Amino acid sequence: MILTIDRLGHLGDGVAQGPDGPVFVPQTLPGEVIDGDVQGDAMPAFRIVIPSVNRVRPPCTHARTCGGCMMQHAADAFVADWKLGIVKGALAGQGLSAEFRPILTSPPRSRRRATVAARRTKGGVLLGFHARGSETLVAVPNCQLLHPDLLAAFPALEALVRIGGSRSAEMALTITTSLSGVDIVVDGGKAADSATQMELARLAEAHGIARLTWNSETVALRAMPMQRFGRALVAPPPGAFLQATAEGETALLRSVALAVGSARKITDLFAGVGTFSLPLAERAEVHAVESLPAMLAALEKGARGAEGLRRVTTETRDLFRRPLEPDEFKGVEAVVIDPPRAGAEAQMRTIAKSDIPVIAAVSCSPVTFARDAKILVNAGYSLDWVQVVDQFRWSAHVELAARFSR
């Protein structure tokens, strides 16, 4: 059947109009004419009859088999416009618009944190990412997404799987670069007795692993896996959230700093380990609020060890169940809020009742951001500008920062 791709879906699949409704076709672009057999609402195998002018040769040799990247077949300019369109569309759905700053995209081989899957096989170890929509593992030795330090850790990961993996269960290995070496968190490994723990510790030392956490227990700590936030050095707890790329973090931080301007008293909501709190504390008093005590403990320790910071206070609080109330923002000149994908509807409703002059919002979900933005705009705030940040290169994922003001 010959079809023409009309648009991209929200996950990056091409969408064509078939005889019985929409047909989803992976790795296609708007305007392309394709030929293949439709199976249900999909065309898993196809031939491109007329390619798009935006089609390019994927830079990665694993692009056709690996499910880690979805948009390597598209020109960078096309992807940038598409991601800007995703955010603009989400805002338009709420009746909103804003000034958009040029998108900032992280370079190839810059992802500093990722989770790879692994299992033991009859012949050794299989390590990599899943094929799209499949449990099949694809090895990715030439990955163009991961930071070189993470790729360099693959021999260590393979050795870990040989020691503590099984052929019947898959393991998840979260790997993060740090100033002290790679930080590794392993889930799904076999229970490690004392002898196995000693073997794992020796392996970590031999491969220069900063910290190894095995099934929630730290079994090796060669050096604290430090991250730098402004003047502060922080050792996040195992598996703690970290922006995906250093370049993406810098772009978001610069946007947040621009948004809050000269504010002297700032409240940072969903503060994590201090990505925004600690750099902002170089020029303002900051109150950091986070639900996980271990994250705040790392932030506090980093603040104490840094020179030249203004006063930093912390509060452990579940902002979904108990958002800060308007009277708790007394004297606050700016709020920074970086919620998870679900957004922060309850917290935005209390902020909307306050007299906070400036809000710097960071989001990893355009849909929930637009929903929460509507709450603020209805309460009298203006959406001054939006900065889209693409640190999940070649994916459908979009991040952004934005400024609201009274």
N, C-alpha and C positions, 0 to 999 in steps of 0.2 A: 504494500500500500504506500502511495506517495503522499506525504504530508508536508506542510510548511509550518515551521516554528513561529508562533506569534509573539511569545514573551517568555520570560524566565519566571519560574515559581519561586517561592520564598526560600527553598532549599537549593536553588541554583539549577534545577532541571529545566530543560526547555519544555514548553507547553504548546501543543498543537491541537487543533480542533478535529477530532475524529468523527466518524459517522454516528457513534453512540455517546459522544461527549469528549471531555478533555483527555488527551493522551500525553503522558509524561515521558520525556526522552532525555536521559542523562548525557552530559557533555555535548550539548548542542547550544546554538545561539539564535536569537531572533533573526528571522529572514532566511534561515537555511531551509533548503528543500531536502528531505530525506526519504529513503525508501526502506521498508522493512515490514515485518509481521507484527501486528498489534496483539498483545496478550493482556486481556482485561483492559486496564487503563494505562498500560505501559508498552513501550517498544524497546526491549532490552538489547536487541541487536539491529543494526541499521547500517545503511550506506548513505554517505552524504552525496547528494546529486549536485546541489549548488551550495558551496560554502559561503559563510559570512565574511565580509571584509575584515571583521574583528577577530577572525580565527587565527591563532598563531600555533607554532610548534611548541608543545609543552616543554619547559626547561628540564623537567625531571624524567629520567628513564622509567620510573615506576608509575607515571601518571595514569596509565590505562588500567592498571590492576589495583593500585593502592587506593583505599578510601579516605586517606588523610587529607587530600586536596581535591576540590571539586571544580575549580575554575582555571586550571592551568592552560586550558585550550583557548582562553580569551585574552585579548590584549589588555595590558594594564589600564589604559585609559578607559576602555569599556567597563572593566570591573569597578573602577573608581566612580564612574557615572552611575553605574547600577547601584552601588552601595549608597551613594548620596540619594538616589531615588527611593531606596528603601526607607530612609529616615524621613524624607520629604513626604512620602506617601503615608507613613504612620501619623505624621503631624496633620496632614490634610484630612485624614480620617476623623480627627478630633476637631476639625475646623480651624487649625492653627497653621501659621507660617512663621518664618524667621529668616534673618540673614544667615547665610551659610558661608563659613570660612573654607578655603581650599582643603580638601581631604589630605590627611597625612598618613602615608602607608609605610609600614615597616619593611626593610629590605629582605631579600631572600636570606636563608640560613641565619635567621636572627631569633627564632623561637627558643627561649631559654628554659622553658618548662613544658613538659609533655608527659603523657602516660602511654607507654608502649605495652603491648601484650606479648606474652611468651609462653611456650610450653616445651617440655622435653619431647623429643621424637626418638624413633628407633636409631637414627643415625647421629643424633646430637641435640641441637637446640634450634628452635624456630623463633625468631624475634622480629617484631615489626608492628605494622598496623593491619586492621581488618580490611579486606576488600569491601567495597561499598555494598551495604545491605546483606552482608554475609558473615559467617563465623570463620571463614577462611583467613588465615594469617598470611600476610605478604611481607617478605623481608625487604628492607629499604636501605641498603648500604650506601646508596648515592642520593639520599634524601636532600632536597633543596630547601626544606623548611626548617629543619633543626639546626641549632647553633653547632658549630664545629666541636665545641667542648662536649656536647651531648653525644654526638656521633662517635667521638673518641672514647666514650665510656661504654660503647656496645660490647667490646670484649669482656669487660668486667661484668656486664649484665648477663652475658652468656654463661660466664663462669658461675655466677650466682644461681642461675637456673639449673645448671648441672648439679650443684650442691643440694639445692632445696626444692627443685621442681618435680613434677610428676607428669606422666604421659596421659593421665586421666583428667587433669584439671588445668585450667589456664591461669596464669599469673598476670597481675597488673603491676608494672614498675613505673612509678612516678619519679622522673629525674629532673633535677633543677640545677642550673649553674649557680655557683656562689663564688665569693672572693677566695674561698679556701679549698675549692674543689667541688665535685659534683655531690649533691645531696640526693640520696636514693631512699624511696619508701616502697617496700614490697608488700603486696597484698596477695593472698592466695597461695603462699608457699607452704611447704610441709612444716609441721611443728618442729621447732629447732631445740634439740636437747643441748646439754652443756658442750658436748663434743662438736656438734654442728655449729653452735655459736662461736666457738673458738676458731673453727675453720672459716666461718664467715668474716670474723674479725681480722684474721690473717690476710684474707683476700682483699678486704677493704684497705688495709695498710699497703699491700703490694701494688694496688691499682690507684692509690692516692685518693680514695673516696673520703670526702669530709665526714659524712655521717651516713650510717646505714640503719634503717628502721625496718624490722622484719615482723610482719603481722602485728603491728602497733607497738612493738618493743624495740627500743634502740639497742642494737647488739654491737655497734662499733661507732666510736666517736674519735676520729683522728684529729679533727679540728672543728671548731664551731663554724657552721656554714653561714658566714656573714653576708648580709646584704647592706648596701649603702643607700640611705635616704637622706639626701642633703649632707649635713655634717655628722649625722648619726650613723653608727654601725649597729645593725640589728641581726640577731640570730632567730629567725622565725621557728616556731615549733614544726615538727615533721608534717609535711603535707599542707602547710599554711598557704593561703591564697597569695599569689604574686602576679603582677601584670605579666602578660605572656612574653613581651619583648622589652628590652631596655629602652628602645626607641619609642615604643608605644607609651611606656610609663613616663618618659620625658615629655612627650607631646601632651598627655593628659595633665601632668603636673603644671606645665607652662600655661595651659588653658585655665586650670583652676586658679593659679596665682594671678593671672590676668583678670579673671572674673571677680575675685575678692578684693583686688586692688590694694588700697592702703588700710584695710580693716585692721584694727588693733586687737580685737577680741573675736575669736572664731570658734565655732563648734563644729567638729568633724564627726559626722554620723556614719556608722558602719566603717569605723576607722581601720579595722584590720590591724596590721603590725606597724602602721604609721607611714604608709606610702605618701600621704598628703600631710598628715599632722606634723611630722618631724621637719620637713623642709619649710612648711609655713611658720613653724615656731621660731625660725631664724629672725622673723620680723613681727610676729604677733603672739599674743597669749592664746593657747589652744586648749580646748577641752575635747578629748577624744572619747567617743562612746562606741562600744563594741560588745557583742554578746558572749564572746569566747574569752575566758579569763587568761588562757595561755597566750593568746595573741596580745592582749593588753600588757601582760607581764613582759613580753619581749619588747613591746613599744616603750614601756617605762624604763627598762634597763638601758635601752638605746638612748633615751633622752638623758638619763643620768650620766652616761658616759660621754656625751657630746658637749663641746664648749660653745658658748655664745648663744644658747637657746633662751628664748623667753619661757615663761612659766608654762608647763605642760601638766594638765590634770587628766585623769582617766575615770571612766565609769563603766562598770559591767552591767549591761542592760539589754534585754530582748526588745528591740524597737518595733517588732511586729506585734507583740503582745502588750507592750507598755511604751508607746512612743512618748518622746519628750512633749510636755504640754507648753502652751504659749508662755506661761509665767516663768518657765525654766529657761527661756531665751532672753531674760532681762539683761540688757546691756550688751548683748551679742550683736556685732556689727556685720557678720557674715556667717553663713552656714555652708559647709561642704557636705554633700550627701552622695554616697556611692553604694547603693543597695545591690543585692544579688538580682538575678534575672527576673524574679517576681515583682521587682519594683518596691515602692514604699508608700502604698496608698494611704495607710493609716497615719504614718508620720507626715506625709504631705498635707493631710487635712488639718493637722494641728499647726503645722508651719503656716498654712494659709490663714490661720486665725491670729497670727503673731504680727509684730511690726518689724520683723527682720528686714533690713534694707536690701540685702544682696544674698542670692543663693547660687552657689556653684554646684551644678548637678552633673554627675557622671553616671553613665548607664551602659549596660551590655545588652539591652533589649529595647529597640526603637518603639515597640508596641507598648510596653509598660511605661516607658519614658513619656510617650505622648499622652497616655492616660493620666499620669501624674502631673504632667505639664498643664493639662486642661484644668486640673484642680487649682493650681496656682494662678493661672490666667483668669479664671472665673472669680478669684478672690482679689483681683486688682494688680497682680504682677504682670510685667511685660517680659516676653521671651526675647532677649536682646540679640543673641546669636547662638549658633550651634557649630561645634567643631567635630566633624566626623574623623575618627581615628581607626585606621584599618591595620590592627596588629595581628589579626588572624588572616594573613595573606592567603589568597587562593581558596578561601572558604566563603560561606554565606553569612558568616558572623560579622556583626557590626558593633563598634563601640563609639561612644560620643561623650563630649562634655558640652555644657551649655550654661549660659548666664541668665538669671532672672533678677529683676529689680523692681522695687516699688516705684 
